[in-house]
């Protein structure tokens, strides 16, 4: 079975209006199956909304995270 869900969500079910959500200096993992976050580490997050930020995050391998 294929599992590759995002590791975090940023505002569902109100993603379009979600504001002041900050992901900063976090370490994300791909989980035991190595597939978590395969498509994107964070889902339903709009970095252009007021107060939203995504910076300094990385995978546990040390690789920087990009949205």
N, CA and C of each residue as an Amber inpcrd file, in Angstrom:
protein
   201
   0.8350000  -1.1730000   0.0000000   0.0000000   0.0000000   0.0000000
   0.8830000   1.2410000   0.0000000   0.5080000   2.2380000  -0.7590000
   1.2850000   3.4710000  -0.9060000   0.7340000   4.5330000   0.0360000
   1.5610000   5.0220000   0.9360000   1.1640000   6.0950000   1.8410000
   2.1380000   7.2460000   1.6700000   1.6340000   8.4170000   1.3230000
   2.5280000   9.5690000   1.1690000   1.8000000  10.8620000   1.5150000
   1.1840000  10.8840000   2.6580000   0.4520000  12.0630000   3.1010000
   1.4190000  13.1810000   3.4860000   0.9280000  14.4270000   3.4810000
   1.7820000  15.5120000   3.9590000   2.0580000  15.3140000   5.4470000
   3.1230000  15.9000000   5.9280000   3.4530000  15.7610000   7.3400000
   2.7260000  16.7810000   8.1990000   2.2150000  17.8600000   7.5980000
   1.4610000  18.8850000   8.3290000   0.4890000  19.5740000   7.3810000
  -0.5870000  20.1080000   7.9480000  -1.5100000  20.9120000   7.1620000
  -1.5440000  22.3170000   7.7350000  -1.7610000  23.2820000   6.8810000
  -1.6940000  24.6650000   7.3120000  -2.9860000  25.4250000   7.1880000
  -4.0810000  24.8960000   7.7280000  -5.2900000  25.6710000   7.7590000
  -6.5500000  24.9920000   7.2730000  -6.4910000  23.7330000   6.8780000
  -7.6900000  23.0510000   6.3990000  -8.7400000  23.0210000   7.4780000
 -10.0010000  23.1790000   7.2380000 -10.6510000  23.3530000   5.9500000
 -10.7740000  24.8210000   5.5350000 -10.1430000  25.7200000   6.2550000
 -10.2660000  27.1530000   5.9760000  -8.9880000  27.7100000   5.3750000
  -8.3330000  26.9530000   4.5300000  -7.0240000  27.3020000   3.9940000
  -6.9800000  28.6590000   3.3250000  -8.0170000  29.0150000   2.6010000
  -8.0270000  30.2760000   1.8770000  -7.9590000  31.4990000   2.7670000
  -8.4470000  31.4040000   3.9870000  -8.4560000  32.5460000   4.8820000
  -7.5450000  32.3920000   6.0830000  -6.8110000  31.3010000   6.1640000
  -5.9530000  31.0640000   7.3250000  -4.7860000  32.0410000   7.3380000
  -4.5520000  32.6620000   8.4870000  -3.4630000  33.6280000   8.6290000
  -2.7380000  33.3930000   9.9490000  -1.5330000  33.9430000  10.0470000
  -0.7100000  33.8620000  11.2550000  -0.3220000  32.4240000  11.6160000
  -0.0820000  31.6250000  10.5880000   0.4180000  30.2640000  10.7880000
   1.9030000  30.2850000  10.4600000   2.7260000  29.8370000  11.4040000
   4.1770000  29.9230000  11.2410000   4.8060000  28.5410000  11.3910000
   5.5600000  28.1390000  10.3780000   6.4020000  26.9420000  10.4160000
   7.8350000  27.4540000  10.3850000   8.5290000  27.4590000  11.4950000
   9.8810000  28.0160000  11.5360000  10.8100000  27.0930000  12.3220000
  11.9580000  26.7670000  11.6990000  13.0290000  25.9860000  12.3380000
  12.5570000  24.6280000  12.8500000  11.7560000  23.9460000  12.0520000
  11.2740000  22.6050000  12.3980000  12.0630000  21.5380000  11.6520000
  12.0740000  20.3380000  12.2130000  12.6850000  19.1820000  11.5640000
  11.5610000  18.2070000  11.2320000  11.4070000  17.8890000   9.9440000
  10.3720000  16.9780000   9.4730000  10.9960000  15.6220000   9.1530000
  10.1890000  14.5580000   9.3010000  10.6330000  13.2030000   8.9940000
   9.7460000  12.6070000   7.9130000  10.3010000  11.6450000   7.1820000
   9.5290000  10.9390000   6.1540000   8.7680000   9.7520000   6.7350000
   8.8500000   9.5230000   8.0240000   8.1250000   8.4390000   8.6830000
   8.7750000   7.0870000   8.4740000   8.2050000   6.0800000   9.1220000
   8.7640000   4.7240000   9.0550000   8.7910000   4.1560000   7.6490000
   7.7900000   4.5110000   6.8350000   7.7600000   3.9690000   5.4760000
   8.5700000   4.8090000   4.4930000   9.0970000   5.9590000   4.9530000
   9.9280000   6.7980000   4.1000000   9.1640000   7.5900000   3.0500000
   7.8280000   7.5800000   3.1200000   7.0230000   8.2250000   2.0830000
   6.2070000   9.4200000   2.5730000   6.1500000   9.6500000   3.8730000
   5.3940000  10.7970000   4.3780000   6.0120000  12.0800000   3.8430000
   5.1760000  12.9390000   3.3350000   5.6580000  14.1910000   2.7730000
   6.3130000  14.0500000   1.4200000   6.1050000  12.9170000   0.7420000
   6.7490000  12.6770000  -0.5480000   6.3650000  13.7150000  -1.5990000
   5.1140000  14.1520000  -1.5930000   4.6710000  15.1450000  -2.5720000
   4.9350000  16.5580000  -2.0890000   4.7650000  16.7800000  -0.8080000
   4.9700000  18.0900000  -0.2120000   4.9400000  17.9140000   1.3010000
   5.8320000  18.5410000   2.0300000   5.8390000  18.3650000   3.4800000
   4.6490000  19.0300000   4.1750000   4.1160000  20.0950000   3.5800000
   3.0030000  20.8260000   4.1810000   1.9230000  21.0160000   3.1230000
   0.6730000  20.7990000   3.5040000  -0.4510000  20.9100000   2.5870000
  -1.3750000  22.0380000   3.0430000  -2.0500000  22.6550000   2.1080000
  -3.0600000  23.6760000   2.3980000  -2.4850000  24.8550000   3.1700000
  -1.3150000  25.3010000   2.7900000  -0.6690000  26.4330000   3.4460000
  -0.3530000  27.4880000   2.3980000  -0.7810000  28.7160000   2.6570000
  -0.5520000  29.8150000   1.7260000   0.4200000  30.8080000   2.3550000
   1.6950000  30.7960000   1.9350000   2.6830000  31.6790000   2.5410000
   2.4520000  33.1610000   2.2480000   1.5120000  33.4700000   1.3440000
   1.2580000  34.8750000   1.0330000   0.2020000  35.5070000   1.9420000
  -0.4700000  34.7080000   2.7440000  -1.4820000  35.2410000   3.6590000
  -0.8080000  36.0190000   4.7820000  -1.4920000  37.0170000   5.3450000
  -0.9110000  37.8450000   6.4080000  -0.4290000  37.0260000   7.6060000
   0.8160000  37.2430000   7.9820000   1.3830000  36.5800000   9.1540000
   1.8640000  35.1620000   8.9360000   1.5960000  34.5740000   7.7660000
   2.0520000  33.2110000   7.5020000   3.5390000  33.2240000   7.1640000
   4.2660000  32.2290000   7.6720000   5.7070000  32.1480000   7.4030000
   6.1480000  30.6960000   7.3470000   7.1170000  30.4380000   6.4810000
   7.7150000  29.1110000   6.3460000   9.2000000  29.3280000   6.1090000
  10.0110000  29.1440000   7.1410000  11.4450000  29.4440000   7.0220000
  12.2670000  28.5830000   7.9710000  13.4680000  28.2270000   7.5320000
  14.4080000  27.5060000   8.3790000  14.0430000  26.0600000   8.6560000
  13.0930000  25.5150000   7.9290000  12.6680000  24.1280000   8.1410000
  13.5410000  23.1790000   7.3290000  13.6790000  21.9420000   7.8200000
  14.5320000  20.9780000   7.1280000  14.0240000  19.5640000   7.3850000
  14.4790000  18.6560000   6.5240000  14.2420000  17.2270000   6.7400000
  15.2340000  16.7380000   7.7900000  14.9730000  15.6060000   8.3990000
  15.8950000  15.0640000   9.3990000  17.2440000  14.6870000   8.7970000
  17.3340000  14.6270000   7.4800000  18.6080000  14.3710000   6.7940000
  19.4620000  15.6310000   6.7370000  18.8500000  16.7930000   7.0810000
  19.5510000  18.0630000   7.0060000  19.2070000  18.8650000   5.7630000
  18.5300000  18.2260000   4.8030000  18.1520000  18.9070000   3.5490000
  17.1250000  19.9950000   3.8330000  17.3370000  21.2150000   3.3220000
  16.3550000  22.2770000   3.5430000  15.0070000  21.9540000   2.9110000
  13.9510000  22.3740000   3.5620000  12.5920000  22.1660000   3.0670000
  12.1320000  23.3390000   2.2430000  11.5090000  23.0550000   1.1300000
  10.9300000  24.0720000   0.2820000   9.4740000  23.7550000   0.0430000
   8.6580000  24.7690000  -0.0440000   7.2340000  24.5390000  -0.3320000
   7.0270000  24.3430000  -1.8120000
